Amino acid sequence: MLRVSAYPILLVAVVSVAAAALRFGWEPDRVSPLFLIGTVFYLTALERLIPHQRSWHPNADEWRWYGVYFLLTIASSALAQYLVTATVSALTPEEPVLALWEEIPTALLTGSLASYLVHRLGHKNPILWRFHGVHHVPEKINVANNGVNHILDIVIAQGFVQLALALIGFSRESVLVVGLFVAAQGYFVHANIDVRIGRLNHVLASPEQHRLHHSTDLSEAGHYGSDLSIWDHLFDSYTWRPGREPAAIGLAEPASFPPTGEITTTLLHPWRRTKRAGPGPV
């Protein structure tokens, strides 16, 4: 029953919190972090109750490393938001051009496309891969290591998405609602949980797809969308089929990046002269 209801419960939580935030005028800088923490706790609990791979649970050392990376990721996200805040404030109209029910799906599609493009570029471009490849070092996938990222990878990726939304001029309300969904999806697809969403895989991203994205076999490692999967269909990077599992998780060239636990070395890695480090799957 939990395997069937786990994802619908998460989606209901997104809708409920979004509706309450709009109804009561809750501030995004308070709602979003609290919702993120609640999502992480929920998915972490599910990893213990319905794990996909028990061997993918973090050990004590990994919990410490992942905790540091998580804090760095949160700080990087705040920095990206700060860098585009002035633009958002200047361009966001006082009265939205579209009705909110029209604006929310439009903002979702816009942000999702921007996220897909910058993510795929992070794999194709050798310079950007030196930052994004940090996320692909772990040889297991779980909620905790979703935060294993290089600081500048987060600033570039999230800054690009937020700037795209700002340039179009979506309202704060629509950006908040979309942000809640994207945050939930981002951690859901990374969760080490045994759930299947069936035909919804062709519209929404899922752990089934994202495990393939982390595959060492580059021929199957598509799926650059972490919220919607429609862009993977459109741009021919959709490789999932029912029952398909990755060959192995991690880097095709493990020696090209420092181990996850070497945090300082990892953060300095993009500026070090090393052997060819990418890019990742095209």
Wavefront OBJ file of the C-alpha trace (Angstrom):
o trace
v 0.000 0.000 0.000
v 2.813 2.422 0.885
v 4.536 1.788 -2.444
v 1.339 2.843 -4.211
v 0.417 5.798 -2.002
v 3.860 7.328 -1.301
v 3.998 9.527 -4.404
v 0.338 10.636 -4.370
v 0.791 11.675 -0.727
v 3.736 13.849 -1.758
v 1.747 15.471 -4.567
v -1.189 16.118 -2.230
v 1.243 17.772 0.196
v 2.525 20.050 -2.582
v -0.978 21.108 -3.573
v -2.115 21.561 0.045
v 0.864 23.689 1.074
v 0.663 25.735 -2.139
v -3.056 26.364 -1.625
v -2.539 27.375 2.007
v 0.366 29.673 1.070
v -1.781 31.442 -1.510
v -4.820 31.587 0.759
v -3.013 33.005 3.790
v -0.294 34.987 2.014
v 2.624 33.059 3.503
v 6.058 34.420 2.646
v 8.068 32.234 0.205
v 11.307 32.587 2.194
v 9.576 30.900 5.131
v 7.331 28.400 3.394
v 9.898 26.989 0.961
v 12.618 25.989 3.485
v 10.082 24.433 5.875
v 8.447 22.504 3.057
v 11.850 21.319 1.837
v 12.782 20.048 5.300
v 9.446 18.254 5.609
v 9.925 16.655 2.179
v 13.419 15.443 3.054
v 12.210 13.891 6.330
v 9.269 12.204 4.583
v 11.390 10.688 1.819
v 14.149 9.667 4.245
v 11.569 7.770 6.287
v 10.306 6.074 3.120
v 13.858 4.999 2.285
v 13.851 2.953 5.490
v 10.339 1.567 4.992
v 10.409 0.744 1.263
v 14.039 0.925 0.077
v 14.979 0.202 -3.508
v 18.497 -0.906 -2.495
v 19.357 -1.345 1.185
v 23.046 -1.055 0.303
v 22.396 2.525 -0.811
v 21.627 3.738 2.715
v 24.276 6.284 3.822
v 26.803 5.123 6.389
v 27.938 7.307 9.316
v 30.758 8.973 7.353
v 28.498 9.658 4.396
v 25.864 11.278 6.609
v 28.518 13.747 7.788
v 29.735 14.475 4.262
v 26.232 14.799 2.873
v 25.267 17.144 5.709
v 28.083 19.529 4.788
v 27.162 19.396 1.105
v 23.493 19.967 1.940
v 24.337 23.160 3.831
v 26.559 24.310 0.966
v 23.760 23.608 -1.503
v 21.246 25.588 0.559
v 23.704 28.506 0.771
v 24.351 28.296 -2.980
v 20.616 28.329 -3.706
v 20.216 31.420 -1.537
v 23.097 33.078 -3.378
v 21.548 32.295 -6.764
v 18.241 33.726 -5.596
v 19.954 36.832 -4.248
v 21.731 37.434 -7.548
v 18.451 37.590 -9.461
v 16.267 39.180 -6.771
v 16.761 42.700 -8.114
v 15.776 41.542 -11.590
v 12.746 39.683 -10.276
v 11.622 42.717 -8.300
v 12.054 44.981 -11.287
v 10.263 42.766 -13.785
v 7.516 41.147 -11.758
v 4.288 42.947 -12.611
v 2.104 44.298 -9.832
v -0.903 42.806 -11.590
v -0.199 39.486 -13.369
v -0.969 39.469 -17.079
v -2.415 35.963 -16.845
v -4.807 34.518 -14.322
v -2.997 32.483 -11.682
v -4.425 29.191 -12.953
v -2.915 29.999 -16.375
v 0.325 31.401 -15.033
v 1.276 28.428 -12.848
v 1.466 25.806 -15.654
v 3.203 28.322 -17.924
v 5.798 29.059 -15.242
v 6.244 25.334 -14.620
v 6.913 24.614 -18.297
v 9.277 27.595 -18.585
v 11.282 26.722 -15.492
v 11.338 23.034 -16.330
v 12.658 23.687 -19.846
v 15.340 26.040 -18.521
v 16.350 23.437 -15.924
v 16.524 20.703 -18.565
v 18.678 22.777 -20.893
v 21.195 23.908 -18.262
v 21.382 20.378 -16.832
v 22.060 18.828 -20.225
v 24.632 21.518 -20.968
v 26.306 20.612 -17.670
v 26.891 17.145 -19.116
v 27.884 18.159 -22.630
v 30.166 21.109 -21.932
v 33.585 20.036 -20.545
v 33.957 23.175 -18.422
v 30.503 22.940 -16.834
v 30.975 19.180 -16.352
v 33.918 19.890 -14.040
v 31.360 21.448 -11.688
v 28.336 19.246 -12.307
v 30.301 15.997 -12.287
v 30.692 16.361 -8.507
v 27.070 15.287 -8.186
v 27.741 12.046 -10.066
v 30.643 10.816 -7.951
v 28.622 8.770 -5.366
v 28.057 5.154 -6.331
v 24.637 5.095 -4.707
v 21.540 7.287 -4.954
v 19.547 8.493 -1.960
v 17.821 11.579 -0.608
v 20.864 12.598 1.439
v 23.318 12.775 -1.453
v 20.957 14.805 -3.634
v 22.745 17.738 -2.004
v 26.195 16.616 -3.150
v 26.920 19.453 -5.557
v 29.598 21.973 -6.335
v 28.651 25.456 -5.130
v 29.022 27.051 -8.556
v 27.016 24.288 -10.236
v 24.042 25.230 -8.065
v 24.566 28.971 -8.572
v 24.745 28.554 -12.362
v 21.862 26.097 -12.712
v 19.401 27.681 -10.302
v 20.406 31.191 -11.291
v 19.662 30.354 -14.935
v 16.214 28.966 -14.102
v 15.271 31.846 -11.826
v 16.510 34.377 -14.344
v 14.381 32.775 -17.058
v 11.311 33.109 -14.842
v 12.244 36.681 -13.925
v 12.763 37.820 -17.513
v 9.261 36.676 -18.427
v 7.912 38.359 -15.313
v 5.928 35.647 -13.548
v 4.276 36.633 -10.282
v 5.749 35.695 -6.910
v 2.719 33.493 -6.271
v 3.220 31.360 -9.363
v 6.973 31.078 -8.736
v 6.273 29.942 -5.166
v 3.838 27.225 -6.261
v 6.151 25.975 -8.992
v 9.099 26.076 -6.588
v 7.309 23.810 -4.106
v 6.590 21.244 -6.816
v 10.125 21.391 -8.221
v 11.683 20.985 -4.757
v 9.499 17.962 -4.015
v 10.260 16.402 -7.395
v 13.985 17.066 -7.120
v 14.279 15.067 -3.905
v 11.685 12.481 -4.925
v 13.580 11.422 -8.062
v 16.722 10.997 -5.970
v 15.023 8.908 -3.286
v 16.135 5.337 -2.722
v 12.558 4.070 -2.583
v 10.751 1.230 -4.307
v 7.944 3.080 -6.077
v 6.699 2.936 -9.638
v 4.509 5.574 -11.239
v 3.617 3.652 -14.394
v 2.544 5.692 -17.408
v 3.047 8.910 -15.478
v 6.746 8.347 -16.245
v 6.048 9.821 -19.672
v 5.040 13.144 -18.095
v 6.715 13.321 -14.693
v 10.260 12.463 -13.655
v 10.689 9.581 -11.208
v 13.348 7.598 -9.298
v 13.056 4.898 -11.975
v 14.302 7.357 -14.587
v 16.804 9.232 -12.462
v 18.676 6.074 -11.492
v 19.375 5.648 -15.202
v 20.608 9.239 -15.353
v 23.310 8.265 -12.837
v 24.302 5.136 -14.756
v 27.934 4.519 -15.676
v 26.656 3.254 -19.029
v 26.383 6.495 -20.978
v 24.129 4.935 -23.605
v 21.306 4.687 -21.074
v 22.119 7.761 -18.956
v 19.686 10.323 -20.337
v 16.847 11.865 -18.327
v 18.015 15.408 -17.659
v 14.576 16.478 -16.455
v 14.177 16.236 -12.691
v 10.570 17.476 -12.561
v 8.955 16.795 -15.948
v 10.020 14.090 -18.396
v 8.381 15.632 -21.460
v 11.592 17.426 -22.487
v 13.498 14.128 -22.481
v 10.918 12.796 -24.941
v 11.079 15.944 -27.050
v 14.889 16.112 -27.178
v 15.493 12.364 -27.475
v 17.121 11.735 -24.084
v 14.393 9.432 -22.744
v 15.812 5.927 -22.195
v 13.580 4.400 -19.511
v 11.341 1.418 -20.075
v 9.518 -0.709 -17.478
v 11.956 -2.862 -15.527
v 15.101 -1.213 -16.874
v 17.784 -0.769 -14.213
v 21.176 0.985 -14.513
v 24.282 -1.108 -15.094
v 26.042 0.631 -12.199
v 25.869 4.015 -10.473
v 28.595 6.656 -10.552
v 31.129 8.010 -13.013
v 32.211 6.331 -16.217
v 35.717 7.569 -15.297
v 35.840 7.402 -11.464
v 39.413 8.704 -11.239
v 38.445 11.960 -12.969
v 36.957 13.443 -9.750
v 38.007 13.366 -6.086
v 36.049 11.114 -3.681
v 32.946 12.730 -2.206
v 34.445 12.768 1.291
v 37.316 15.030 0.183
v 35.151 18.138 0.296
v 37.819 20.841 0.047
v 39.583 19.021 -2.788
v 36.264 18.605 -4.552
v 35.446 22.305 -4.345
v 38.878 23.193 -5.753
v 38.795 20.459 -8.398
v 37.425 22.535 -11.315
v 40.513 24.760 -11.218
v 43.066 21.972 -10.920
v 44.923 20.574 -13.896
v 43.857 16.944 -14.123
v 43.247 14.256 -16.687
v 40.214 14.672 -18.884
v 37.136 14.782 -16.646
v 34.203 14.620 -19.000
v 31.810 15.586 -20.150
v 29.169 13.147 -19.026
v 26.382 11.557 -21.071
v 25.306 13.587 -24.099
l 1 2 3 4 5 6 7 8 9 10 11 12 13 14 15 16 17 18 19 20 21 22 23 24 25 26 27 28 29 30 31 32 33 34 35 36 37 38 39 40 41 42 43 44 45 46 47 48 49 50 51 52 53 54 55 56 57 58 59 60 61 62 63 64 65 66 67 68 69 70 71 72 73 74 75 76 77 78 79 80 81 82 83 84 85 86 87 88 89 90 91 92 93 94 95 96 97 98 99 100 101 102 103 104 105 106 107 108 109 110 111 112 113 114 115 116 117 118 119 120 121 122 123 124 125 126 127 128 129 130 131 132 133 134 135 136 137 138 139 140 141 142 143 144 145 146 147 148 149 150 151 152 153 154 155 156 157 158 159 160 161 162 163 164 165 166 167 168 169 170 171 172 173 174 175 176 177 178 179 180 181 182 183 184 185 186 187 188 189 190 191 192 193 194 195 196 197 198 199 200 201 202 203 204 205 206 207 208 209 210 211 212 213 214 215 216 217 218 219 220 221 222 223 224 225 226 227 228 229 230 231 232 233 234 235 236 237 238 239 240 241 242 243 244 245 246 247 248 249 250 251 252 253 254 255 256 257 258 259 260 261 262 263 264 265 266 267 268 269 270 271 272 273 274 275 276 277 278 279 280 281 282
